[in-house]
Amino acid sequence: MTLSALPTHAVLFDMDGVLIDSEPLICRAAMAGLAEFGIHAQAADFLPFVGAGEDRYIGGVAEAYGKTYVSEMKRRVYARYLDLVARDGHPFPGVPELLRTLHEQNIPFAVASSADRIKVDANLLAMGVPRAWFGAVLAGEDATRKKPAPDLYLAAATRLGVPPAACCVVEDAIHGVAAARAAGMRCAAVATSFSAAQLLKAGAHVVRASLAELTLADLGRGRVGVTDTHGRARTNSCNR
């Protein structure tokens, strides 16, 4: 499929839970890091904050346990996460192949993540995919408002020189789907963190069980469907 045959002219990827299987790692790191502050959180506590950036991911849980969020909490979480991702981080099946296809088809793509730059850079290193393939790599520091605000995706489209309506976002989180739709972009979602039903309700145009099942047609203006036959997401457990 050539670029001229693909209505979408650029693809914008979220990172955690889309390109790299890192959600269980940050969950484990956050539980261990917060425990140092007397917060004994459970994996489910973090789900409402997935995709909103680490300040909300960690801070939201701390506040739910009646603690005031301080930056030292994030520092302790990252100290654990960077070790975990260097040892256990890996791209989801199908990620290198899809990125290579887009690269070879001259379809520009970018990362637009609410995560901090230190985490995005560590994830890219763990993925082992050439950074030069990405037309832009945006992190949480590149926008004042994080997802579900559209700012990161709009900034990524600007960096690539592509109108928002000609972009397709690939997301795994409800906040991210909301951000894509608020930006006026198509959204293809993968049910790695939330169920297909939840992602469709949030506004995703198409949902697949994994990125390996995503096709170029899904990234265009084609058919809408759901691959998770049972309407369930894969487990996002910290123990995965």
N, C-alpha and C positions, 0 to 999 in steps of 0.2 A: 504494500500500500504506500503510495507516495504522499507527500505533504499536500499536494493539490487536491488529492482525493479525500483528505481528512479534514472535515469542517473545523475541528479544533486545531489551532496553529501553535499551541504551546501547552505543556503539561506541568502543573505545579504540584509537587509532592509534599505532604506532611512527612515527618521522619519517623518518630517513635510509633511503633505499631503498624507502620506502612512499609517502610524500607528496611527497617532493622527490628529484630525481635527483642526490643529493649524494655517494653513495659513491665515484664516480670522483674527485670533487674532494678529499675528505678523504684519499683514497689518494695523490693527487699531492702534496698539501700535506705529508703525513706523510713521504713518501719524500724530498722536498726538505728538509724541516725536519731530519730525522734525518741527512741527509747532512752537515749542518753539524757533527755530532758524530762524523763518521767512520763512520757506519752507512749502508752502501749497500744498502738493502733492496729487495726485489722485491715486486710487487703481491700475489703469492700468499702472502707472509709475513704479511699482515694478515688473511687470511680467517678463521683460527681465533678472532680477537678481534672480529669484526664483531658489533655489537649489545651489546657489554659495556661501552661507555663509553670515552672517549678515554684515560683513564689506563691501561687494559688494552690498548687498540688500539695506542697508541704504546709504552707500557711493555713490553708483552709481546714486541713485535718487538725493542726495544732489548735486552731480556734474552736473547732468542734469539741475538743477535749478541755476547753476552758483555759488554754494557755495563750499568752501573747506571742505572736510570731516574731522572731528575731533572726537577723541574717546569719548568725552563727549556726542555726539549725540547717540552713541550706548548705553551708560550708561543710558541715559534718556529713550530710547526705552525699554530697558530691565526692568527698574523700573516699567513701565506700563505693559509690557508683563507678568512678573512673577505674578502679581496680577490677570491678566486676565486668564492665564492658570490654576492657582490654583482654580479659581472660575468656569470657563466655559470649561476648557479643558477636552476632553474625547476621548477614542479611537474610530476609525471608526467601524461601525457594522461589525462583522466577524473577527476582529483582535484578541480578546482573544481566539476565537475558533481555528483559524488557528495556532496561536502560541502554543496553548495547543496540537494540533494535531502533529505539528513538534516535540515538546518536547517529547510527548509520543511515537513517532516513532523513537526517537533518531536521528533525522536529525538536525545537528547543525545549529544554525543561529546567526546572529549578527546584530547590528545597525552600519551603517557607514554614519554619517551625517556631512555635511559641517558646521552645526551650532556650536556655541561655547558650551563648556562643561556645562556651567551654564544653558543654554537653554535645552540641551539634558537631563540633570538630572531632571529639572523641568517637562519636558514632560513625562519622565518615571514615575515619581511620580504621575502625573495626570492620566496616563493610568491605574494604578492599577494592572499591570501585574508583576509577580515576576521577579525581575531583574536577579535572579540566573538562569533563563531559558536561558538568552543570553550568548553565548559563548564568546562574546566580545562586548564592547560598545565603538565605536570610534567617536570622535567629531572633529571639525575643527582643534583643537590644535594638533591632532595626525598626521597631514600631512602638509608639507610645501606648497604644491599646492592643492587648493580646486577643486571641480568639476567645469568644465568638465574634468579636469585631472583625470587619473585613480588611483592616489596614495591612496586615502582612501579605495577604494575597494580592491586594491592589498594588503594593510596593513591588512585589515580585513581577507582576505583569508589566509594570513600568520599566523595571530593569531589563526585561526581555524585549521591550518595545512592541508588545502585543496588546491589543485592546482586551479588556476583561471578558467581554462576551465571546472572544475567540480562545479562551483558556478553559482547560478542564483541570479540576482539582482532584487529587486522590487522597482520601481521608479515611481514618478509622474511628474518629471520635465525634460525638454529637456536637461539641463546641466547634470542631473544625468544619463539619458539614454546614452548620449555621453560618460560619464565616464565609465559606465559599458561596453560599446562596446570597448572602448580604452583598457580596462583591459582584453579583450578577454573572456568576460562572457556573458552568456545568460541574457536577460533582459525581464522581464514581467512588464508591466506598468499599472497604474490605471489612468483613465481620470478624476482626481479630480481637477487638476490645469490647464491642457492643453487638447486640443481635441485629440481624438483618431488618427485623421489624422496627427496631428503635432507629436505625439509620435511615430507613425509608420515611418514617414519621418525621424525622428531623429535616428531610428534604432531599436526600440523595436521589439522583436520577437512576442509578443502577447500583446494585450491591452484589459483590462476589464473596465467596467464602475466604478467598486468599488472593494475593496479588498474582500468584501463578496462574489463576483462572481469568485474570483480566485480559481483554483483547483490545486491539486498536479500535475496533468498532465501539467498544464500551467507552473509550476515551473521546469518541466523536459525538455526533448527535443521533446515534442509532437507537437500537432497541433498549427497553428498560426491563430489567429482570432481577431475580434473586437466586443465588446459587445455593445458599444454605437451606437445604430442603426442609429442615425442621425449624427454621426461623430462629436458630440459636447462634450465638457467637461462640468462637473458640474460648476456652478458659483463659482468663487474664490473671490467673492465680500467681502469687509471688513464688509459689513452689514449682511452677512449671519449668 
